[in-house]
Amino acid sequence: MRPGLFSPRKLVQKFVPMMGEQGISARFFPGFAKPLHGEAGPAGDVSLGRVGSLEVRLARTAREVKKAQRLRYHVFYEEMSAIADAQTLATRRDMDAFDAICDHLLVVDHAAMKRNKLGRLQPQIVGTYRLLRQDVAEAHGGFYTASEYDIQPLVDANPGLRFLELGRSCVLKPYRNKRTVELLWHGIWAYVIRHRIDVMIGCASIEGTDPDRIASQLSFLHHHARAPETWRVRAVPERYVEMNRVAREELNEKATLRELPPLVKGYLRLGAYIGDGAVVDYQFGTTDVLIVMPVTQLNERYVNHYGADASRYSS
């Protein structure tokens, strides 16, 4: 981690509540293999956590995946500035070929019941994350992230590590609060333990397609969170956008930190690294940065908060 007031380590200390002093050894990973808390049964039937009426779990059916796609459409296309093609407009679902091979993490609200087409009451899906494990990706042509970042050299350099791609995260507006986000991350942590994941990767987005208008945010990430050489991944040449646009001494770092999207700040709190170069995604109206999170480098407070066996919000 780079030293300084606004280093990722300092960001963690500033924004994550104190969870106690007892940490875990980096040697604890990746061999941890205790079973997940929750009811026994198939993977999709295990509740990964619950807080009040909110539950986090994996999608169990194709119908639930479609509901997650409709939630993504609402957030990305109706609230934000993504540009829909004819199929997306017709179906009102954000979907692509990767949905078929990914696991879909859901937050469902059992107090917000909606009737399905058969008239049955079902809990509303209010948050989602898309998860793609390395073994599944390699069996189906690779990671989604590879269209923006040259991640294969990093994977090849770490043949003994298991990678997990995170993507398509969104939460329904009334639920964009600490409780929902914590529950989503509890679900991811439980999934990481179950599948013995060593490294999480994925793109995080900053709204806007003009890098000059978000120059301070890109520069902040470049100066304070850029991955060390051993974990650095570069944007593909034809899409590479320079992030070092404002000199470090010229940045208003406190103001820039406030401007960063909550998801990006959340990743920094966990101890994430940022890749080399940004990528403009004109379809979604965003500029993307790459997140790299080795599990052994996660902030100990995060691990202690959710429990080394993902027991904090176990149902």
C-alpha positions in Angstrom: 0.0 0.0 0.0 1.2 3.5 -0.7 1.8 5.7 2.3 -0.1 8.9 2.8 -3.3 10.3 4.3 -5.5 9.1 1.4 -3.9 5.7 0.9 -6.3 2.7 0.6 -5.3 1.6 4.1 -6.2 5.0 5.5 -9.4 5.0 3.6 -10.2 1.7 5.2 -9.5 3.0 8.7 -11.6 6.1 8.0 -14.7 4.5 6.7 -14.9 0.9 8.1 -16.1 0.7 11.7 -13.7 -0.9 14.2 -14.4 -4.6 14.4 -11.9 -5.7 17.1 -8.2 -6.2 17.1 -8.0 -9.9 16.5 -6.9 -10.5 12.9 -6.4 -13.6 10.8 -3.1 -14.8 9.2 -2.6 -14.5 5.5 -1.7 -18.2 5.6 -5.4 -18.8 6.5 -6.2 -18.6 2.8 -6.9 -20.3 0.5 -7.2 -23.6 2.4 -10.2 -22.7 4.5 -12.9 -25.2 3.8 -15.5 -25.0 6.6 -19.0 -25.4 5.4 -21.2 -22.3 5.0 -23.7 -21.5 7.6 -27.3 -21.9 6.5 -29.6 -24.8 5.8 -28.3 -27.9 4.2 -29.1 -28.6 0.6 -28.0 -27.7 -2.9 -25.8 -24.7 -3.3 -28.5 -22.4 -4.6 -30.8 -23.3 -1.7 -28.4 -22.2 1.0 -29.2 -18.8 2.5 -25.9 -16.9 2.6 -27.1 -14.4 5.2 -30.1 -12.5 6.5 -30.8 -9.2 8.2 -34.4 -8.6 9.2 -36.5 -9.1 6.1 -33.5 -9.0 3.7 -31.9 -12.2 2.6 -28.8 -12.8 0.4 -28.6 -16.0 -1.6 -27.9 -17.2 -5.1 -30.6 -17.2 -7.8 -32.3 -20.6 -7.9 -34.2 -20.5 -11.2 -34.1 -19.0 -14.6 -37.1 -16.9 -13.6 -35.0 -15.3 -10.8 -32.2 -14.5 -13.2 -34.7 -12.7 -15.4 -35.9 -10.7 -12.4 -32.3 -9.7 -11.7 -31.9 -8.7 -15.4 -35.0 -6.5 -15.1 -33.5 -4.9 -12.0 -30.3 -4.2 -13.9 -32.3 -2.7 -16.8 -34.2 -0.4 -14.4 -30.9 0.8 -12.8 -28.6 0.9 -15.8 -31.0 2.0 -18.6 -33.8 3.9 -16.8 -32.0 5.6 -14.0 -28.6 5.9 -15.6 -27.5 6.6 -19.2 -27.0 3.2 -20.7 -28.1 3.0 -24.4 -30.4 0.1 -25.1 -30.5 -1.9 -28.4 -33.7 -3.1 -29.9 -33.7 -6.5 -28.0 -33.0 -4.8 -24.7 -35.8 -2.3 -25.2 -38.2 -5.1 -26.2 -37.4 -7.3 -23.2 -36.7 -4.6 -20.7 -33.9 -6.8 -19.4 -30.1 -6.2 -19.3 -28.7 -9.4 -20.5 -25.8 -10.9 -22.4 -24.3 -14.3 -23.1 -22.3 -14.4 -19.8 -25.6 -14.5 -17.8 -26.0 -18.2 -18.7 -22.7 -19.2 -17.1 -22.6 -16.9 -14.1 -23.9 -17.3 -10.6 -26.3 -14.5 -9.7 -26.2 -13.2 -6.1 -29.5 -11.7 -5.0 -30.8 -9.7 -2.1 -34.5 -10.4 -1.7 -36.9 -8.5 0.6 -39.4 -10.9 2.2 -41.4 -7.9 3.4 -41.9 -6.6 -0.1 -44.0 -9.3 -1.8 -45.0 -9.1 -5.5 -47.3 -11.3 -7.4 -45.8 -13.2 -10.3 -47.6 -14.1 -13.6 -49.3 -17.1 -11.9 -50.6 -14.8 -9.1 -48.2 -16.2 -6.5 -46.6 -13.9 -4.0 -42.8 -13.8 -4.3 -40.3 -11.7 -2.3 -38.9 -8.8 -4.4 -35.3 -8.9 -5.6 -33.8 -5.6 -4.6 -30.0 -6.1 -5.3 -27.8 -8.3 -7.4 -24.2 -9.1 -8.3 -22.9 -11.4 -11.1 -20.2 -13.9 -10.2 -18.0 -15.8 -12.6 -15.5 -18.3 -11.4 -12.3 -18.9 -13.3 -12.9 -22.6 -14.1 -16.3 -21.7 -15.5 -15.0 -18.8 -17.5 -12.1 -20.8 -19.0 -14.6 -23.5 -20.1 -16.7 -20.9 -21.9 -14.2 -18.6 -23.6 -12.9 -16.4 -20.8 -13.9 -13.5 -18.5 -16.2 -10.6 -19.5 -13.5 -8.3 -18.2 -11.1 -9.5 -20.9 -12.9 -7.2 -23.4 -11.5 -4.2 -21.5 -8.4 -5.4 -19.7 -5.5 -7.8 -20.5 -6.0 -10.0 -17.5 -4.6 -13.3 -18.9 -1.0 -12.5 -18.0 -2.0 -12.0 -14.4 -3.9 -15.3 -14.4 -1.0 -17.1 -16.1 1.5 -15.7 -13.6 -0.6 -17.2 -10.7 -1.5 -20.8 -11.8 -2.2 -21.9 -8.3 -4.7 -19.2 -7.5 -8.5 -19.2 -8.1 -9.9 -16.0 -9.7 -13.5 -14.7 -9.3 -15.0 -12.0 -11.5 -17.5 -9.6 -10.0 -19.8 -7.6 -12.2 -23.2 -6.1 -13.0 -23.8 -4.9 -9.4 -26.8 -2.8 -8.7 -29.3 -2.1 -5.9 -32.9 -0.7 -6.1 -32.8 2.9 -5.1 -34.8 2.7 -1.8 -32.4 0.0 -0.7 -29.1 1.8 -1.4 -28.1 1.8 2.2 -25.4 0.3 4.4 -27.5 -2.7 5.4 -28.1 -3.8 1.8 -24.6 -3.3 0.7 -23.2 -5.1 3.8 -25.5 -8.0 3.0 -24.3 -8.2 -0.6 -20.7 -8.3 0.6 -21.5 -10.9 3.2 -22.9 -13.0 0.4 -19.7 -12.5 -1.7 -17.5 -13.4 1.2 -19.5 -16.6 1.9 -19.2 -17.4 -1.8 -15.4 -16.8 -1.7 -15.1 -19.2 1.2 -17.2 -21.8 -0.4 -15.2 -21.9 -3.6 -11.8 -21.1 -2.1 -11.3 -18.0 -4.1 -7.9 -16.3 -4.0 -8.4 -13.2 -6.1 -11.4 -11.1 -7.0 -11.4 -9.0 -10.2 -13.9 -6.8 -12.0 -14.7 -3.4 -13.4 -16.1 -0.6 -11.4 -17.7 2.4 -13.2 -17.5 6.1 -12.9 -20.4 7.9 -14.6 -19.5 9.8 -17.7 -17.6 9.1 -20.9 -15.4 12.2 -21.0 -12.2 11.4 -19.1 -11.3 15.0 -18.8 -14.4 15.7 -16.8 -13.5 13.0 -14.3 -9.8 13.6 -14.5 -9.4 14.2 -10.7 -11.1 10.9 -9.8 -9.0 8.9 -12.3 -5.8 10.7 -11.1 -6.7 10.0 -7.5 -7.0 6.3 -8.1 -3.8 6.3 -10.2 -1.8 8.1 -7.4 -3.2 6.4 -4.4 -4.5 2.9 -5.3 -2.6 1.8 -8.4 -1.7 -1.9 -8.2 1.9 -2.9 -7.5 3.7 -4.6 -10.4 2.9 -8.1 -9.3 -0.9 -7.4 -9.4 -1.0 -4.8 -12.2 -3.3 -5.3 -15.2 -3.3 -2.9 -18.2 -6.3 -1.9 -20.2 -6.3 -3.4 -23.8 -4.3 -1.1 -26.1 -7.2 0.0 -28.3 -9.3 1.1 -25.4 -6.6 2.4 -23.0 -7.3 5.8 -21.4 -4.6 7.4 -19.3 -5.5 7.9 -15.7 -2.6 10.1 -14.6 -4.2 13.3 -15.8 -3.7 15.6 -12.8 -0.4 15.9 -10.8 -0.7 14.5 -7.3 0.2 17.8 -5.7 -2.5 19.6 -7.6 -5.4 17.3 -6.5 -7.9 18.4 -4.0 -7.9 15.0 -2.5 -10.7 15.4 0.1 -13.1 16.8 -2.5 -12.1 14.1 -5.0 -12.6 11.4 -2.5 -16.2 12.6 -2.0 -16.8 12.5 -5.7 -15.8 8.9 -6.2 -18.7 6.4 -6.6 -19.7 4.6 -3.4 -18.8 1.2 -5.0 -15.3 2.4 -5.8 -14.8 3.7 -2.3 -16.2 0.5 -1.0 -13.6 -1.5 -2.9 -10.8 0.8 -1.6 -12.0 0.2 2.0 -11.6 -3.5 1.4 -8.0 -3.0 0.3 -8.5 -3.3 -3.5 -5.9 -2.3 -6.1 -6.7 -0.3 -9.3 -5.5 -1.4 -12.7 -3.4 0.5 -15.2 -5.6 2.7 -17.5 -9.3 3.3 -17.7 -11.8 2.2 -20.4 -14.7 4.3 -21.7 -17.9 2.2 -22.1 -20.1 4.2 -24.4 -23.0 1.7 -24.2 -23.4 2.2 -20.4 -22.3 5.8 -20.4 -19.4 5.2 -17.9 -15.7 5.1 -17.6 -14.5 1.8 -16.1 -11.5 1.1 -13.9 -10.2 -2.4 -13.0 -10.5 -3.7 -9.5 -8.0 -6.4 -8.2 -8.6 -7.8 -4.7 -6.2 -10.6 -3.6 -8.0 -12.3 -0.7 -4.9 -12.3 1.4 -4.7 -8.5 1.1 -8.3 -7.9 2.3 -8.5 -5.6 5.2 -8.6 -7.6 8.4 -11.5 -5.5 9.8 -13.6 -6.6 6.8 -12.8 -10.3 7.4 -13.5 -10.0 11.2 -16.7 -8.0 10.6 -18.3 -10.7 8.5 -16.6 -13.6 10.2 -13.8 -15.9 8.9 -16.6 -18.5 8.3 -19.2 -15.9 7.0 -21.2 -16.3 10.2 -22.1 -12.7 11.0 -25.4 -12.6 9.1 -26.0 -16.4 8.9 -29.6 -17.3 9.0 
